[in-house]
Amino acid sequence: MNEVIKLLKKNKTVFNMCLWINVYINYLYYTIFMTIFSIFPLKKNRILFVSYYGKGYGDNGKYIANALINDTKKYEIIWAAKKKFKNSIPVEVKYVKYNSLKYLYYLSTSKVWINNARFIYGMRKRKKQYYIQTWHSSLRLKKIEKDTEDYLSKQYVLGAKWDSKMCDLIISGCGFSTQIYRKSFWYTGKVLETGTPRCDIFFNNHDEIKQKVYNYFNITNNMRIVLYAPTFREKNIMLNNFFQYNELVKKLREKDENYILLVRFHPNSNETLKNCEGVYNATDYPDMQELILAADTLITDYSGCCFDAMIAKKACILYIKDLKQYLKEERNLYFDFDSLPFIKVTDEEMLAKEITEFDYNKYYDRIKEFDKIILNKESGKASQNIIKIIERMINDEEI
């Protein structure tokens, strides 16, 4: 299938026509079957989750669902995912195959929908159903949605506008994010600064989760974990060509032999990496937040995960060797790099030095100043805040 898509992309006119055909096939599919399923009554305590178009149990939805699981007698929790992700879903949560007829039935009968991306164009929300948009970042460097509309397909924009019209509430982790949602999401509804559910994990001591990460990679607790998590590049530049993983580990181990490097590529990337001495591929690890929690240092570039590391008070370094190329060929950014609290480097010699000599006191001072700029609202209680909102929705109360 991937090969067919590659061939179609070579002819932009044909590929664009295929995209429009797919849009309207989906539109008819959702319209017909969700109209049929609307004859069934809404289930007051049924809550349906979707994450990244069916990519499994994760992101903000996971942490809200985990909080709801504590009271499964009160809620019926449904999670829609593609079949290959079925085993990621806890036994307390009911699995439904993403985009199946059963999925449309549960969408049509759930009181509350929770999604961290967009619903497909044509989805139908009934009266007295509620949709909470939890978007997949606490804050972001890269411009998104309307702010980068020239780079988006017309099919995506059509679906995004449709999705925003259905949305009843967007949650936000800070004042800066709230401004982005109001300005860039084709959305005029409510935005509540509840905090970011997936960042709740950073506000408590979770030694058992750290141990889970150590066990997964079969490493001992005395290891110092450096996590490299670059963003996705539309041009699909092979990062292996300009990041020498082995050389970085070698330089780090000259200072401390316990350093290891976890490499986590973006899920849309075609990048591959084999485990070798001191270097582990963490791309398939199911939860990025758990990796950040276990890591001592995060290295990224233009990914919003830098802000999650900031919330977790983890050392974070931006490796921006290709900055000019990225800004020219990919996307513009919301922040000037000089305004960020993170150290910026452009070569690996400098990178190793900054990791081993990281000044936490200066970093924490910069975070305090940056928090004032973005009006940070993270408190570790986002999931509980959202459960209170869900309760109000279930009872058709004002939110």
N, C-alpha and C positions, 0 to 999 in steps of 0.2 A: 504493500500500500504506500509506504514512504517513497518507493522508487517511482510510482505512478504520479504522486504529488510533485516530485522533483521534475519530472518530465513536463507536467502541466504548467509549472511555474516558468518554464522557458518561453512559453507563449502567454504573455500577460493578458491579452484579450480573452483567450480561451479560459485561462485560470480564473479571471474575474467573472466570466459568465457562469462558470461552475460554482463559484462562491454564491452568486445570486440565486442560482437554482437550489442550492442547499438551504439558503435562508428561507425561501418560500415553501420548500418541502417541509421544513421544520415548523413553519408558521401554520400550515394546514394540519400537520400532525397534532400540534398542541391545541389548536383551536377545536378540532373535531373531538378529540378524546377528553380534553378537560371540560368541554361543554357537556359531554355525556356524563362524566364523573361528578359534575356539579349537582346531580340529582341526589347524591348521597349527603347525609348531614355532616356538618363540621364536627370533628372530635375536639372538644374543648381543651383537653390536656395533651393533645398530640402536637409535637414539635418536630419539624423536619429540618435537617442540616445538609448542606452541600459545601464542599471545599474544593477549590480549584477545578471545577467542572468534573467532579467525580474522582479525584485523585487520592481518595482515602481519608483516614481519620487523622486530622491534623489542624494546624494553625489555630486561629481564635476559636473556631467552633469546638475543637477538641476540649479546650479548657472550660468552656461554658457547659458542654455536655458532661464532662467529668464532675462538675459541681452539681449538675442536675441528677446524676446517677445516684447521689446520696439519698435521693427521695424518689426512687423508681415507682413506688406505689402511687405517687402523685402525678407523675408525668409518663407519657409514652414517647420515648425518644427514637426517632427514625433517622438513619444516616444513609444517604444516597451515594454510592460509589461504584466505580467500574469493578467488574468481577475479580480482576487480579488483585484488588485491594481489600477484598472481603475479609481476609484474615487479620487485617489491622484493626478491625472494629471490635470493641469489648462485647462480651456476652450479654451485658445489661442493656445494650443498644440494639435495636432491630435494624438489620441490614436490608436495603432494597437496591436492586441494580439500577444504576444511573441511566436515565433516558428510556427505561422500559415502561410498559403500560402500567405496571404496578407502581412505578415511581410517580407517574402522572396521577394515579388514584390517590396516593398519599399526599401529593402536593395539593390536590383538590379538596382533601378532607382534613388537612392539618390547620390548626388555629394559628400557628406561628411558623414562619420560614426564617432560617438563618443561613446566610451565604457570605463567603469572603471574596467572591468574584462577581460575575454577572450571570443572571439567568438568561437563557436563550430567547431571542426575539420570538414573540408569539405566546409566551407563557401567560396564563390567565389567573389573576388573583380575584377571589370572590369578596363580596361585602363581608365585613367582620373577620376577614383574615388579615394578618399583620406580617410585614416583612422587615426584618432587621438586617441591615448591611453592615458587616464587620470588617470590611476591606483588609487586605493581607499585608499590613505594615503598621507599625506604631507611628512612624514618620518616614519621610522619603527624601532622598537626594534627587533622583531623576524626576523630571516633569511627567505628569500622567494625564490621561483622559483628555479633556478639552484643551488643556495647556500644551498638548502635543498632537492636536487633531490632524495636522498636516502629515504626520507619520502613520496615522491609523487608517485602516481600511474603511471604506464607506459602510461595509457590512457590519463591522464592529461598532461604529458610531451609531448606526441605526438601532442595534441591539442594546447599546449602553443607554441611549435615551429612553428606550422602552422600559428597561430595567429600572431606571431612576424614577420614572412615573409611577411604577408600582410600589416603590420603597416608602415605608412609613417612618423609618428612623435610620440614621447613620451614627455609629458610635465613633468617638474620637479620643485620642490619648493626650492631646495638647491643643492649645489655642491656634497654633500654626496649622495643624492638620484641619481643624474646623474651618479655617479660612479657605483652604484648598478645596474641601468638599463643597462649600457654598459657592465657590467661584468656578470650579472645574468639572463638576459631576452632572451638569445638566439637571440640577436638583434644587428644589425650592422648599423642601420639607424640613423636619427637625433634625438637628445634630446635637447629640448629648455627649459631654466630655466625661465619660465613665471611666476612662483608662482603657488599656489594651489587654484583653483576657490572656493572650499568650505570654504577656510579660509578668503576669501575677507570680509565675514560678520563681522570679528573681528576688522576691521579697521575703522569702523564708529559707531556712536552712534545709536543703534537700540532699543530704549525704547519700540516701539510697539511690537517687537518680544519678549522681556522680558515679557511684559504684556500678550502676547499670551500664554507663558508657565505658568505664574501664573494662568491665567484663566482656562487652560486645567486641572490643578491639583486642582483648586479651593482653592488656597492659597493666602494670602494677600502679598502685596509688601514688608512688613517689615520682611518677613521670610528670613532666611539665608540658602541658598540651598547648600547642600553637595551632589554631584553626584558620585555614585559608578558605574563604568563601567568596569568590568573585561573582559579579553580576553576569547576566546574559547579554550577549552582544548579537544584534540582528545579523551582522556580517559574519557571525560564527567564526571569529578569529580563534585560532587554536592557541590557547593560553600556554600550552606546553612549550610553545616556540619561544616565549620570552620569560617564563618563570622556571628557574632551575631548582626544583624541589630538593634534590639530593645535595646541591651546593649549599642551600640555605641551612639544611639540617647539619651539614658538616661544620659550617661556621658557628652555629648555635652550640654544638657539642664541644667545640673548643673551649667554651665558657662553662658548660654544664652538660655532662654526658647523659642526663635524664630527659633532655628535650626530645619531643616527637612532633611530627607535623600531620594533622588531619586535613585532607583536601576534600572540599565539598563543592562540586560543580552545580550550577543552576540546573533544575530539572528539564529545562528546554534545550540544554546544551548537548552537543554530540561528543563532548570531550570524554576521553577514557584515561584511566591511570591504574597501573598495577601496583599492589602493595610491594614495598621494598624496605630495606633497612631504615627504620625510623620514619617512614612515610606510609600513611594509610589512606585508602580511598573511603571517604565518609559520605559519598553521594547518596547511597541507598539507606543511610541511617534515617529512621522515620521522623525524627523531630529535631529541627534545627535549634529550638530553644534549649533542649537538653544538652546539645553539644556546646552551646555558648555557656551554659551553667557549669559544665565540667572543664571548659578551657581556661587557661591562664591569660591567653592573648588571642584576639581576633585580628586577622588581616583580611581586608576586603578592598574594594575600589570605589564603585559607584552604587553599591547595594545599600538599601535601607537597613540591612542587618547591623550596620554600624551603630544605629540609634538603639537597637535592642541591647547591644553590648554596653552602650553608655548607661542605659537604665539598670543593667546588671552590675554596673561599676567594674566592668572588665576592661583591661587594657585593649585599646583598639588603634590600629595603624592602617592608614590608607595607602596602598601601593598603587600609584597612579602614573605608571610609566608611559601609558598610551593616552594621556589626558587630551592632548590636542586632537588626536585621531578620533577619540571617542566623541568629543564635542562636535566635531565636523561630520562624522558619519552616523552617529547614533542619536543621542538626545541631549537637550540642554538640562541644566540643573536648577533646583530651587535656591541653593545656597552657594555663595562664593566660598571657596575652600578656606580662605583666611578667617571666615566667621565660625568655622567648625571647631569643636574642642579636640579634634584628633590630630595626631602627628601625621604629616604627609611625607612620603619618600618616593624616589624614582629609580633607585637601584638596590640590588640585593645586599651589597656590602653595608649600605646605610640601614637597610631593613634589619639585618641581624644585629647591628649595634643598638638600634632603638628598642628591639625586643629585650635584649639582655640588660640594657641600662635604663629601662622605662622609669620615668619619674611620676609616681602615682600622686604625690601631693600636688604637683602642678596640674596634673590631669583632673583631679577632683575639683580644684579651683575653677578650671575652665568649664567643667560640667555645670557647676553652680551658676556661672554667668550665662551659659547657653540655655539652661532651664528657664531663666528669667526671660530670655528672648522668645522662646517658643511657648511659654506659659504652660509648662509641663504639668499634667494632671495624673501621672501614674502613681498609684498608691498600693498596688498589690491586691486591690479589692474589686477589680473590674468585673470579674465573673459574677460576683455576688451582686454588684450594682445592676448588671443586666438581668439576673434572675428576678430581681424586684420589678424591673420593667416588664418582663415576660408575664409575671403575675398580674400586673395591671392590664396587659393586653388580653390575657385569658378571661379576665372579668369585664372586658370592654370599658375600662376606665381611662381617663385622660392620661397621656404619657408626657 
